[in-house]
Amino acid sequence: MSDNQSPKSSLPPLDRRELLAYAAWFGPAFLAAQGLAEAAEAAPQTAPAPASKRYEMKKSINLWAFPYPQKMSLLDCFRLAKDAGFDAVEVNFALEGDISPAASDSQLRAIAAQARDIGLAISGLCSFLYWPYSLTAEDPQRRKRGMELARQMIAAAHELGTKNLLVIPGSVYIPWLPEMPAVPNDLCQQRSCEAIGQLLPEAEKADVYLNLENIFANGFLFSPAEMNAFVDSFDHPRVRVHFDTGNIMQYQFPEYWIRLLGNRIGNVHFKEYDKRAGTEFKLESFRPLLDGTTNWPAVIAALDSVGYREYLTFEYFHPYTHWPEALVYHTSDALDRMLGRKA
């Protein structure tokens, strides 16, 4: 090789299609750092990030991001969340444990007091139980049990001092249970309307909102127009939307939903999603915040534009096996940057 010949000049050129493929997977900045300037230049140019603005929304985290109850107690989780800088935690209603049908009113009030003493609010009550005991299941016994649990959740939310109860209004289909019979869309909607209508008097008495969550995998309420029409059909201030950013990212974009849902949004899950993982349904597509393809500046600006000032709750199902506190601190730091609290 001559003195004026660079090592790169002796390599075969990469065609534009290959350059674009590399750029799409790894990003132009990474490729430029590897000396592949052509790939960086071939990448579609993105708009510069907007100037930092401070938003008044509040930081929350769901307990599924902690190794609870296997490795940490509820009090340990609260202390860690506070130390990491969260304003609130979202707790989960299970069949057994601290927050379950077995918990007495006084025990639930004690949990709320523990959180307050540490300096945290309870941002909402969530539950996985809407899946095995769906309000719209074909099995009438499952529907009956689902209603019993929903009533217990309303009462638990009240004792925990939160006004926010997440409700999965129903499912046409549950993708991880293909053997379960699908529910026709019209029947799913009919059953859901009946169930929520029956729960409303109890929610009103308990001063609790029934916040209906959008789910991308259940075949029900797939568009903002459908969600708006469903919520509005109750004509009741206690029925709102629990908007989850990740639950529509497989095929859609949360920033567009937010502007259409508007002030129906009562609570929010921030779930990161990586569209680069493809369109197959899998939990691994959900990522720690900022490690995905969500346009977070656009999402936060949309929430701000509709007047949302309440909790942004990080929801994640895989606490880290080693040093699980790292995920909690990372999430808090990411939210600080997203909300303009930290440069």
C-alpha positions in Angstrom: 0.0 0.0 0.0 1.4 3.4 -1.0 2.0 6.1 1.5 -0.9 8.2 0.2 -3.3 5.3 0.0 -5.6 4.9 3.0 -6.6 1.4 4.3 -10.2 2.3 3.4 -9.4 3.0 -0.3 -8.5 -0.6 -0.9 -11.9 -1.9 0.3 -14.7 -2.7 -2.1 -17.4 0.0 -2.1 -20.7 -0.5 -0.3 -23.8 0.0 -2.4 -26.5 2.5 -1.2 -29.0 -0.2 -0.3 -26.5 -1.8 2.1 -25.5 1.6 3.5 -29.2 2.4 4.2 -29.6 -1.0 5.9 -26.7 -0.4 8.2 -27.9 3.1 9.0 -31.4 1.8 9.8 -30.2 -0.8 12.2 -27.3 1.0 14.0 -27.9 4.7 13.4 -25.8 7.2 11.5 -23.8 8.5 14.5 -22.6 5.0 15.4 -21.6 4.2 11.8 -19.7 7.5 11.4 -17.7 6.6 14.5 -16.8 3.3 12.8 -15.4 5.2 9.8 -18.4 4.4 7.6 -19.2 8.0 6.8 -21.0 6.9 3.6 -23.6 5.0 5.6 -24.0 8.0 7.9 -24.6 10.3 5.0 -27.0 7.9 3.4 -29.2 7.8 6.4 -32.5 9.8 6.3 -31.9 13.1 8.0 -34.0 13.7 11.1 -35.2 17.0 12.5 -33.1 18.5 15.3 -34.4 17.9 18.8 -36.6 20.7 20.1 -35.3 23.1 22.7 -35.7 21.8 26.2 -38.9 22.8 28.0 -39.9 22.0 31.5 -43.2 20.1 31.8 -45.3 19.9 35.0 -46.2 16.2 34.7 -45.3 13.9 37.6 -43.0 10.9 37.6 -44.4 7.5 38.7 -43.2 3.9 38.3 -45.2 0.6 38.4 -44.1 -2.0 40.9 -43.6 -4.6 38.1 -40.3 -2.9 37.5 -39.1 -4.0 41.0 -38.2 -7.6 42.1 -41.3 -7.6 44.3 -42.2 -9.6 46.3 -39.4 -12.2 45.5 -36.4 -10.0 46.6 -37.9 -6.8 47.9 -40.7 -5.9 50.3 -43.3 -3.3 49.4 -41.6 -0.9 51.8 -38.2 -1.5 50.2 -39.7 -0.6 46.8 -41.2 2.6 48.2 -37.9 3.6 49.7 -36.0 2.9 46.4 -38.6 4.8 44.3 -38.3 7.8 46.6 -34.5 7.7 46.7 -34.5 7.5 42.8 -36.6 10.7 42.7 -40.1 9.5 41.8 -43.2 11.4 42.9 -45.4 8.3 43.0 -45.7 4.6 42.6 -48.4 2.6 40.8 -49.3 -0.6 42.8 -50.8 -3.8 41.5 -53.8 -5.9 42.7 -53.0 -9.6 42.8 -54.8 -12.8 44.0 -52.4 -13.0 46.9 -50.1 -10.7 48.8 -50.0 -7.2 50.3 -52.6 -5.8 47.9 -55.1 -8.5 47.2 -58.6 -9.7 48.2 -57.0 -10.9 51.5 -55.9 -7.4 52.5 -58.2 -5.7 55.0 -59.2 -2.0 54.7 -56.9 -1.1 57.5 -53.9 -2.9 55.9 -54.5 -1.1 52.7 -54.7 2.2 54.5 -51.4 1.4 56.3 -49.7 0.8 52.9 -51.0 4.2 51.8 -49.6 5.8 55.0 -46.2 4.1 54.5 -46.0 5.6 51.0 -47.0 9.1 52.3 -44.5 8.9 55.2 -41.8 8.2 52.7 -42.9 11.1 50.5 -44.7 9.2 47.7 -48.2 9.2 46.3 -50.1 6.2 45.0 -50.6 7.2 41.4 -53.0 4.3 40.6 -54.0 0.7 41.0 -53.3 -1.7 38.2 -53.9 -5.5 37.8 -53.0 -8.4 35.6 -56.2 -10.2 36.7 -58.2 -8.6 33.9 -56.7 -11.2 31.6 -57.6 -14.5 33.2 -60.8 -13.0 34.5 -61.8 -10.8 31.6 -65.0 -8.8 31.9 -66.0 -10.1 28.5 -64.8 -13.8 28.7 -66.9 -16.5 27.0 -67.0 -18.4 30.3 -69.7 -16.8 32.5 -67.9 -17.9 35.7 -64.8 -16.1 34.6 -66.9 -13.0 33.9 -68.5 -13.3 37.3 -65.2 -13.6 39.0 -63.9 -10.6 37.0 -66.7 -8.5 38.3 -66.0 -9.5 41.8 -62.4 -8.6 41.5 -63.2 -5.3 39.8 -65.4 -4.4 42.7 -62.7 -5.3 45.2 -60.2 -3.2 43.2 -62.5 -0.2 43.4 -62.7 -0.6 47.2 -58.9 -1.1 47.4 -58.2 2.0 45.3 -60.3 4.0 47.7 -58.5 2.7 50.8 -55.1 3.2 49.1 -56.0 6.9 48.6 -55.8 6.9 44.8 -58.6 7.9 42.4 -57.1 6.0 39.5 -58.2 2.4 38.8 -56.9 0.9 35.5 -59.6 -1.2 33.8 -59.0 -3.4 30.8 -62.6 -3.2 29.3 -62.5 -6.5 27.5 -60.8 -8.7 25.0 -61.8 -10.2 21.7 -58.7 -12.3 21.7 -55.8 -13.1 24.1 -52.7 -13.9 21.9 -50.8 -16.0 24.4 -53.9 -18.2 25.0 -54.8 -19.2 21.4 -56.9 -22.1 22.7 -59.3 -19.7 24.4 -62.3 -19.0 22.2 -62.4 -15.5 20.6 -65.3 -13.3 21.5 -67.1 -11.6 18.6 -66.5 -7.9 18.6 -70.1 -6.8 19.0 -70.6 -9.2 21.9 -67.3 -8.1 23.5 -68.5 -4.5 23.4 -72.0 -5.4 24.7 -70.5 -7.3 27.7 -68.0 -4.5 28.4 -70.6 -1.8 28.4 -72.8 -3.9 30.8 -69.8 -4.6 33.1 -68.6 -1.0 33.3 -72.2 0.3 33.7 -72.6 -2.0 36.7 -69.4 -0.8 38.2 -70.0 2.9 37.8 -72.2 3.4 40.9 -69.6 1.8 43.1 -66.8 3.8 41.5 -68.7 7.0 42.0 -69.4 6.2 45.7 -65.7 5.4 46.2 -64.5 8.5 44.4 -62.6 6.4 41.9 -62.2 6.8 38.2 -62.5 3.8 35.9 -59.7 4.5 33.5 -60.0 2.2 30.4 -56.7 1.1 29.0 -55.9 0.8 25.3 -54.4 -2.6 24.4 -52.9 -3.4 21.0 -53.1 -7.2 21.4 -56.7 -7.8 22.5 -58.6 -6.9 19.3 -60.8 -4.4 21.0 -61.0 -0.6 20.6 -58.2 -0.4 18.0 -58.4 3.3 17.1 -58.8 6.6 19.0 -62.2 7.1 17.3 -63.4 3.8 18.7 -62.0 4.6 22.2 -63.6 8.0 22.2 -67.0 6.7 21.1 -66.8 4.0 23.8 -65.9 6.3 26.6 -68.4 8.9 25.5 -71.2 6.3 25.3 -71.3 6.2 29.2 -71.7 10.0 29.4 -70.2 9.8 32.9 -67.3 11.7 34.4 -66.0 8.6 36.1 -65.1 6.8 32.8 -61.8 8.0 31.4 -58.9 6.6 29.4 -55.7 5.1 30.9 -53.5 5.8 27.9 -50.5 3.5 27.3 -47.9 4.7 24.8 -46.4 1.3 24.2 -49.7 -0.6 23.7 -50.2 0.9 20.2 -46.6 1.2 19.0 -46.7 -2.1 17.2 -48.6 -0.5 14.3 -49.5 3.1 15.4 -48.1 6.2 17.0 -49.1 7.4 20.5 -48.6 11.1 19.7 -51.5 11.0 17.3 -53.8 9.2 19.7 -53.1 11.7 22.5 -54.4 14.7 20.5 -57.6 12.9 19.6 -58.3 11.4 23.1 -57.7 14.9 24.6 -59.1 15.5 28.1 -60.5 12.0 28.3 -57.0 10.9 29.4 -57.0 10.4 33.2 -53.7 8.5 33.6 -50.7 7.4 31.5 -48.3 4.5 31.2 -45.0 5.3 29.6 -43.9 2.0 27.9 -41.0 2.1 25.5 -41.4 0.0 22.4 -38.9 -0.9 19.7 -40.5 -1.1 16.2 -37.1 -2.4 14.9 -38.0 -5.7 16.6 -40.6 -6.4 13.9 -44.4 -6.8 14.1 -44.5 -10.1 15.9 -46.2 -9.8 19.3 -43.6 -10.3 22.1 -42.9 -8.7 25.4 -39.3 -8.3 24.5 -40.3 -5.4 22.2 -41.0 -3.4 25.3 -37.7 -1.7 26.4 -36.4 0.5 29.2 -37.2 4.2 28.5 -35.2 5.7 25.6 -34.1 2.3 24.3 -36.7 2.1 21.6 -38.3 4.0 18.7 -41.0 6.1 20.5 -40.9 9.8 19.5 -40.9 10.9 23.1 -40.5 14.7 22.4 -43.7 14.4 20.3 -45.5 12.3 22.9 -44.8 14.7 25.7 -45.6 17.8 23.6 -49.0 16.1 22.7 -49.8 15.5 26.3 -48.9 19.1 27.2 -51.1 20.4 24.3 -54.2 18.6 25.7 -53.6 19.9 29.2 -52.4 16.7 30.8 -50.5 17.5 34.0 -50.8 14.2 36.0 -48.7 11.1 36.4 -46.4 9.5 33.8 -46.0 5.9 35.0 -43.2 3.7 33.7 -44.5 0.1 33.2 -42.0 -2.7 32.6 -42.4 -6.4 33.3 -38.7 -7.6 33.7 -36.9 -6.2 36.7 -33.2 -6.6 36.3 -31.8 -9.9 37.6 -28.7 -8.3 39.0 -28.7 -4.8 40.6 -32.4 -4.2 39.9 -32.1 -0.7 41.3 -30.2 0.3 38.2 -33.4 0.1 36.1 -35.2 2.3 38.7 -32.5 5.0 38.7 -32.2 4.9 34.9 -36.0 5.4 34.5 -36.0 8.3 36.9 -33.1 10.0 35.1 -34.7 9.4 31.7 -38.0 11.0 32.9 -36.1 14.0 34.3 -34.6 14.6 30.9 -37.8 14.0 29.1 -39.6 16.5 31.3 -36.9 19.1 31.2 -35.9 18.7 34.8 -32.4 17.9 33.8 -30.3 18.9 30.8 
